[in-house]
Amino acid sequence: MIDITVDASGAIKFAEDLEKYLTEVQTIGRILQYATSVIWIPNIKTRLFKSTSKTFYQGELGQTMRQLDPDFVDRLGGGNWADVTEAERRGYNKGEITEAISQAIKAEIADATKGHIAVGVGDLDILNSISAGVANSEVGHSIWQILNYGTGMFVPGGSSIIRYGKQVFFNRTLDTGVLAWKTENPGFRGREYFVQLDNTFHESDYLTRDYVIRYMANIVKRLSYGGKGV
């Protein structure tokens, strides 16, 4: 008779450690949160604060219509509106919206949902509450969605924005003041600071995934040689 005794305690311990380091919120969740904080979110904020404007409207924000086109003001008989800066007329506060979005972008605490461990990027309640006048209600989306995806919303290019009512503004293309009762803006392309228009990650953001994969591979290697996971 051949009597064989097999000690499986090592294999069981190996499997238990793998489960602990690769599937538990307290361990892999902490790695996901760290990678999100140091790689993914800084990339998002870099894109968020990168200006994509090609109209150079910033140069006129501190000027009044009287300064921009005095002849136009005279033709309309003047008024208080002529001495209000373009920034005041638009309700524009440079950097206000991007800063508010930036403050809302953070790595949430990892959570297990439906068998998956995930880390959120950004407080949706805060993001959805950010507004710029009535811009977020005109097309039924929050301002951060409009800025990320553009006025086309999830498709390349943009859809026209039509406004009715008396409008006085400076037309940069014509270099003159304009009085209009209907305007049509062709819209704008999204800034894509969170994800690209097709909802895929930016190439640089995959570094976050790569970091987590390297961690997992390192855990398997260290446990295979009898070491500790972390």
Secondary structure as the mmCIF struct_conf table of DSSP 4:
data_model
#
loop_
_struct_conf.conf_type_id
_struct_conf.id
_struct_conf.beg_label_comp_id
_struct_conf.beg_label_asym_id
_struct_conf.beg_label_seq_id
_struct_conf.end_label_comp_id
_struct_conf.end_label_asym_id
_struct_conf.end_label_seq_id
HELX_RH_AL_P HELX_RH_AL_P1 SER A 9 THR A 23
HELX_RH_PI_P HELX_RH_PI_P1 VAL A 25 GLY A 29
HELX_RH_AL_P HELX_RH_AL_P2 ARG A 30 ALA A 35
HELX_RH_PI_P HELX_RH_PI_P2 THR A 36 TRP A 40
HELX_RH_AL_P HELX_RH_AL_P3 ILE A 41 LEU A 48
TURN_TY1_P TURN_TY1_P1 PHE A 49 PHE A 49
BEND BEND1 LYS A 50 LYS A 50
BEND BEND2 THR A 55 THR A 55
HELX_RH_3T_P HELX_RH_3T_P1 TYR A 57 GLU A 60
TURN_TY1_P TURN_TY1_P2 LEU A 61 GLY A 62
STRN STRN1 THR A 64 THR A 64
HELX_RH_AL_P HELX_RH_AL_P4 MET A 65 LEU A 68
HELX_RH_AL_P HELX_RH_AL_P5 PRO A 70 ARG A 75
TURN_TY1_P TURN_TY1_P3 LEU A 76 GLY A 77
HELX_RH_3T_P HELX_RH_3T_P2 ASN A 80 ASP A 83
BEND BEND3 VAL A 84 VAL A 84
STRN STRN2 THR A 85 THR A 85
HELX_RH_AL_P HELX_RH_AL_P6 GLU A 86 ARG A 90
TURN_TY1_P TURN_TY1_P4 GLY A 91 GLY A 91
TURN_TY1_P TURN_TY1_P5 LYS A 94 GLY A 95
HELX_RH_AL_P HELX_RH_AL_P7 GLU A 96 ALA A 104
STRN STRN3 ALA A 107 ALA A 107
HELX_LH_PP_P HELX_LH_PP_P1 GLU A 108 ALA A 110
STRN STRN4 ASP A 111 THR A 113
TURN_TY1_P TURN_TY1_P6 LYS A 114 GLY A 115
STRN STRN5 HIS A 116 ALA A 118
STRN STRN6 VAL A 121 VAL A 121
BEND BEND4 GLY A 122 GLY A 122
HELX_RH_AL_P HELX_RH_AL_P8 LEU A 124 SER A 129
BEND BEND5 ALA A 132 ALA A 132
TURN_TY1_P TURN_TY1_P7 GLY A 133 VAL A 134
HELX_RH_AL_P HELX_RH_AL_P9 ALA A 135 GLU A 138
TURN_TY1_P TURN_TY1_P8 VAL A 139 GLY A 140
BEND BEND6 HIS A 141 HIS A 141
HELX_RH_AL_P HELX_RH_AL_P10 ILE A 143 TYR A 149
STRN STRN7 GLY A 150 GLY A 150
TURN_TY1_P TURN_TY1_P9 THR A 151 GLY A 152
BEND BEND7 MET A 153 GLY A 157
STRN STRN8 ILE A 161 ASN A 171
TURN_TY1_P TURN_TY1_P10 ARG A 172 ASP A 175
STRN STRN9 THR A 176 ASN A 185
STRN STRN10 ARG A 189 ARG A 189
BEND BEND8 TYR A 193 VAL A 195
TURN_TY1_P TURN_TY1_P11 LEU A 197 ASP A 198
BEND BEND9 ASN A 199 ASN A 199
HELX_LH_PP_P HELX_LH_PP_P2 THR A 200 HIS A 202
HELX_RH_3T_P HELX_RH_3T_P3 GLU A 203 ASP A 205
HELX_RH_AL_P HELX_RH_AL_P11 TYR A 206 SER A 224
TURN_TY1_P TURN_TY1_P12 TYR A 225 GLY A 226
#
